[in-house]
Amino acid sequence: MSQLPDRPDLDQLRRRAKELQRRSPEGTTLAAAQLAVARELGFMSWARLREAVVSRRAGTVAAMSPDKHRAASVHPASEFLASARARGWDPGRLPVGAVFTAQTFLTKHLDTQPERYQPSATLTPTNGRVFVTLDDPPVAVACLGLGAPAVVTLLEHLAGLGVRWFIAVGPASGVAVGLEWGSCVVLDRALRDDGVSQHYAAPARYAACDGPLTERLCGAVRASGIEPRIGATWTVPIPYRTTLKSSTSTALKESS
Amino acid sequence: MTELTTAALFAVATALGVHAASAVTVTRTLGPPPTGSRPSRRKGQIIELLEAAVEAIRAAAA
């Protein structure tokens, strides 16, 4: 059985059906030829095939739309924050920055450090646990669910409140030969296979870190006794579908 | 290596005019899984990264 290509062409499929009809015994209808083409591609009917073509092309166009990031949102974060304030929400004392994490053991660790970290029930009007350091200047540590949408949503809220410094820490999966278990890598760029960044930035292969903040982070990591590598990452939207097929070989070579 | 947030974090921070950085610890590699005391070491290292991130933000904001 053949497969529908990544960028299918409905006109080409129509021509293929007509050609099949022309080569078939006299009396074969175009509908029968179209059904044969659909079945060859794994679809129950020509209508299902046509729907799949339209859907796939629409998705391709949306994902590659070079101006998406320029368009104004119809529901920006500022509107959400204003609405929450109107309902009585007050974020309380604001941190200067925030660290994003997603590991449950970090949440437990913070819970066992009441002399250093205090849970904040007010800093974000959304789900997730947020702690704030008791020492000044206050820094928030956000313990969120997995993935970029959770991080980006809170980042939008905090940036809307005036918070300016953000760092993510967490685990990564090695896919390159030579990358050892336990290696610490401070990331200077990220391959944009994430499904979120195109909503905020023009198409490009990489998203880049903030240089000065990354330098500070490298210094702080070294001061803790860990010698970090500096390198690239390959940001993926989901944790369990990384493959080693040829379509991803470039990303494999480029990531750390 | 792969992870789930950094490209979005960098792109969104740039778009919003704020500052972002990221650090990871490799917890899975190709080949056989680690044995012995490695899981606790991994946790310890990520906690160290968390504390380093807090200090880096304080230094940057000062």
Contacts between the chains, C-beta under 8 A, distances in Angstrom:
chain1	res1	chain2	res2	distance
A	69	B	15	6.8
A	96	B	57	6.4
A	96	B	58	7.2
A	96	B	61	3.9
A	97	B	57	3.5
A	97	B	58	7.9
A	97	B	60	7.3
A	97	B	61	6.0
A	98	B	57	7.7
A	99	B	50	6.1
A	99	B	53	4.5
A	99	B	54	6.2
A	99	B	57	7.1
A	100	B	5	6.9
A	100	B	9	7.3
A	101	B	46	8.0
A	101	B	50	6.5
A	102	B	4	7.9
A	102	B	5	8.0
A	103	B	43	8.0
A	103	B	46	6.3
A	105	B	43	5.3
A	105	B	46	7.9
A	106	B	46	6.7
A	106	B	47	6.8
A	106	B	50	6.2
A	109	B	43	8.0
A	109	B	47	5.7
A	109	B	50	8.0
A	133	B	54	6.4
A	137	B	58	5.9
A	137	B	61	6.0
A	137	B	62	7.7
A	139	B	54	4.8
A	139	B	57	5.1
A	139	B	58	6.3
A	141	B	50	6.7
A	141	B	54	7.2
A	146	B	4	6.0
A	147	B	4	5.1
A	147	B	5	6.8
A	148	B	4	6.2
A	148	B	5	4.8
A	148	B	7	7.6
A	148	B	8	3.5
A	148	B	9	7.3
A	151	B	5	4.9
A	151	B	8	6.6
A	151	B	9	5.9
A	152	B	8	5.3
A	152	B	9	7.3
A	152	B	12	5.0
A	155	B	9	7.0
A	155	B	12	5.7
A	155	B	13	6.9
A	155	B	16	7.4
A	155	B	18	7.7
A	156	B	12	7.3
A	156	B	16	7.2
A	159	B	13	7.9
A	159	B	16	4.6
A	159	B	17	8.0
A	159	B	18	5.0
A	163	B	18	7.3
A	164	B	18	4.9
A	164	B	19	6.1
A	164	B	61	7.2
A	165	B	18	7.2
A	165	B	19	5.2
A	165	B	57	4.5
A	165	B	60	5.3
A	165	B	61	5.6
A	166	B	9	6.7
A	166	B	13	6.0
A	166	B	18	6.4
A	166	B	19	6.8
A	166	B	20	4.6
A	166	B	21	7.7
A	166	B	57	8.0
A	167	B	20	7.0
A	167	B	21	4.8
A	167	B	22	6.5
A	167	B	23	7.2
A	167	B	53	4.1
A	167	B	56	6.3
A	167	B	57	6.2
A	168	B	5	5.3
A	168	B	6	6.3
A	168	B	9	5.3
A	168	B	20	7.6
A	168	B	21	7.8
A	168	B	22	4.4
A	168	B	23	7.7
A	169	B	22	7.4
A	169	B	23	5.3
A	169	B	24	7.2
A	169	B	46	6.4
A	169	B	49	4.3
A	169	B	50	5.4
A	169	B	53	5.3
A	170	B	3	6.6
A	170	B	5	7.5
A	170	B	24	6.0
A	170	B	25	7.7
A	170	B	46	6.8
A	171	B	3	7.1
A	171	B	24	6.4
A	171	B	25	5.9
A	171	B	26	7.5
A	171	B	27	4.0
A	171	B	28	7.5
A	171	B	42	7.5
A	171	B	46	6.9
A	172	B	1	4.4
A	172	B	2	6.5
A	172	B	3	4.2
A	172	B	24	3.8
A	172	B	25	7.0
A	172	B	26	5.4
A	172	B	27	7.0
A	172	B	28	8.0
A	173	B	1	5.9
A	173	B	2	5.0
A	173	B	3	7.2
A	173	B	26	7.3
A	173	B	27	7.2
A	173	B	28	4.2
A	173	B	29	7.8
A	174	B	1	4.9
A	174	B	26	4.7
A	174	B	28	6.3
A	174	B	29	4.1
A	174	B	30	6.5
A	175	B	1	5.9
A	175	B	2	5.9
A	175	B	30	6.6
A	176	B	1	6.7
A	177	B	30	7.3
A	179	B	1	6.0
A	179	B	26	5.8
A	179	B	29	6.5
A	180	B	26	6.9
A	180	B	29	6.9
A	181	B	26	5.9
A	181	B	27	7.2
A	181	B	28	7.7
A	181	B	29	4.9
A	181	B	34	5.2
A	181	B	38	6.8
A	182	B	25	6.6
A	182	B	26	6.4
A	182	B	27	8.0
A	182	B	38	7.1
A	182	B	41	6.5
A	182	B	42	6.6
A	182	B	45	6.7
A	183	B	25	7.2
A	183	B	26	4.5
A	184	B	23	6.6
A	184	B	24	7.4
A	184	B	25	5.4
A	184	B	26	7.9
A	184	B	45	6.5
A	184	B	49	6.9
A	185	B	1	7.0
A	185	B	23	6.9
A	185	B	24	5.4
A	185	B	25	7.9
A	185	B	26	7.1
A	186	B	21	7.2
A	186	B	22	7.5
A	186	B	23	4.7
A	187	B	6	5.4
A	187	B	21	7.5
A	187	B	22	4.5
A	187	B	23	6.7
A	187	B	24	6.8
A	189	B	10	7.6
A	190	B	6	4.1
A	190	B	7	3.8
A	190	B	9	8.0
A	190	B	10	5.7
A	190	B	22	7.5
A	191	B	7	6.7
A	192	B	7	4.5
A	192	B	11	7.0
A	193	B	7	7.2
A	194	B	4	7.6
A	194	B	5	7.7
A	194	B	7	4.3
A	194	B	8	5.0
A	196	B	7	7.5
A	196	B	8	3.9
A	196	B	11	7.5
A	196	B	12	7.5
A	197	B	7	4.9
A	197	B	8	5.1
A	197	B	10	7.6
A	197	B	11	3.6
A	197	B	12	7.3
A	200	B	8	7.8
A	200	B	11	4.8
A	200	B	12	4.9
A	200	B	14	7.7
A	200	B	15	4.0
A	200	B	16	8.0
A	201	B	11	4.1
A	201	B	14	6.5
A	201	B	15	6.0
A	206	B	7	7.7
A	207	B	6	7.5
A	207	B	7	4.5
A	207	B	8	7.7
A	207	B	9	8.0
A	207	B	10	3.7
A	207	B	11	4.3
A	207	B	14	7.2
A	208	B	10	6.0
A	208	B	14	7.4
A	209	B	10	5.7
A	209	B	20	6.6
A	209	B	21	5.3
A	209	B	22	6.8
A	210	B	10	7.9
A	210	B	13	6.8
A	210	B	14	8.0
A	210	B	19	4.0
A	210	B	20	5.5
A	210	B	21	6.0
A	212	B	19	7.4
A	212	B	60	6.8
A	213	B	19	4.6
A	213	B	20	6.9
A	213	B	21	4.5
A	213	B	56	6.7
A	213	B	57	7.8
A	213	B	60	5.2
A	214	B	21	4.4
A	216	B	21	7.6
A	216	B	56	4.1
A	216	B	57	7.9
A	216	B	59	5.0
A	216	B	60	5.0
A	217	B	21	4.6
A	217	B	23	6.0
A	217	B	52	6.6
A	217	B	53	6.4
A	217	B	56	4.2
A	219	B	56	7.3
A	219	B	59	7.7
A	220	B	52	3.8
A	220	B	53	7.2
A	220	B	55	4.4
A	220	B	56	4.3
A	220	B	59	7.1
A	221	B	23	6.4
A	221	B	48	7.6
A	221	B	49	6.6
A	221	B	52	4.6
A	223	B	52	7.2
A	223	B	55	7.5
A	224	B	48	4.6
A	224	B	49	7.9
A	224	B	51	6.6
A	224	B	52	5.1
A	225	B	48	7.4
A	226	B	45	6.6
A	226	B	48	6.0
A	226	B	49	7.6
A	226	B	52	7.8
A	228	B	23	6.7
A	233	B	1	5.9
A	233	B	2	7.1
A	233	B	3	5.6
A	233	B	6	5.2
A	233	B	7	7.7
A	233	B	22	7.5
A	233	B	24	6.8
A	234	B	1	6.8
A	234	B	2	4.9
A	234	B	3	7.9
A	235	B	2	7.3
A	235	B	3	6.2
A	235	B	4	6.7
A	235	B	5	6.7
A	235	B	6	5.1
A	235	B	7	3.6
A	235	B	8	6.8
A	236	B	2	4.9
A	236	B	3	7.6
A	236	B	4	6.5
A	237	B	4	7.2
A	238	B	4	7.6
A	239	B	4	6.4
A	242	B	2	5.2
A	255	B	1	5.6
A	255	B	2	7.0
A	256	B	1	5.3
